[in-house]
């Protein structure tokens, strides 16, 4: 098994995640197309969005919102950030 993956976000070969981030087909797709670096950055953004927007992941709408933000983030499209948040 290869230790690198062509990252969907960074468009280059980078170290891959240790294991799929989710069970099932979606997790396998992410495992095979997203680097550990991109996933680690997503986890930080995801945590920020959950806290800032007070998402309840037991609610389908909140899960769908977060999954949409994941796809936007990985495709380098405009995605939500916390209000007042600026990147360094």
C-alpha positions in Angstrom: 0.0 0.0 0.0 1.3 3.4 -0.9 2.2 5.9 1.9 1.2 8.9 -0.3 -1.9 10.1 -2.0 -2.5 12.6 -4.7 -4.3 15.2 -2.5 -7.6 16.6 -3.8 -7.0 19.8 -1.9 -3.3 20.5 -2.5 -3.0 18.9 -5.9 0.2 17.1 -5.1 1.4 13.8 -3.6 1.4 14.0 0.1 1.4 11.6 3.0 -1.9 9.8 3.4 -4.0 9.3 6.5 -3.4 6.3 8.6 -7.0 5.0 8.1 -10.2 6.1 6.5 -11.8 9.0 8.5 -15.3 7.5 8.2 -16.7 4.0 7.7 -18.1 3.0 4.3 -17.6 4.3 0.8 -17.3 8.0 1.7 -14.5 7.2 4.1 -12.7 5.1 1.5 -13.1 7.9 -1.1 -11.6 10.5 1.3 -8.8 8.1 2.4 -7.8 7.6 -1.3 -8.0 11.3 -2.3 -7.2 13.5 0.8 -3.8 13.8 2.5 -3.2 13.8 6.2 -2.3 17.5 6.0 -5.6 18.4 4.4 -7.6 16.3 6.8 -5.9 17.8 9.8 -6.7 21.3 8.5 -10.3 20.2 8.0 -10.6 18.9 11.5 -9.5 22.3 12.9 -12.1 24.1 10.6 -14.8 21.5 11.4 -14.3 22.0 15.2 -14.4 25.8 14.7 -17.7 25.6 12.7 -19.3 23.2 15.1 -18.5 25.5 18.0 -19.2 28.8 16.4 -22.4 27.8 14.7 -23.5 25.6 17.6 -24.1 22.7 15.4 -25.9 19.7 16.8 -24.6 16.6 14.9 -27.6 14.6 15.9 -29.6 16.8 13.5 -29.6 15.8 9.8 -29.5 19.4 8.6 -26.4 20.2 10.6 -24.7 17.1 9.4 -25.6 17.9 5.8 -24.3 21.5 6.3 -21.0 20.2 7.7 -20.6 17.7 4.8 -21.2 20.4 2.3 -18.5 22.6 4.0 -16.1 19.6 3.8 -16.6 19.3 0.1 -16.1 23.1 -0.4 -13.0 23.1 1.7 -11.4 20.1 -0.1 -12.3 21.6 -3.5 -10.7 24.9 -2.6 -14.0 26.7 -3.0 -15.5 29.4 -0.7 -16.5 27.8 2.6 -17.8 29.2 5.8 -15.4 30.3 8.6 -16.1 31.5 12.1 -17.3 35.1 12.2 -14.4 37.4 13.1 -11.9 34.6 12.4 -8.9 35.6 10.3 -6.2 33.2 9.1 -2.6 34.0 9.9 
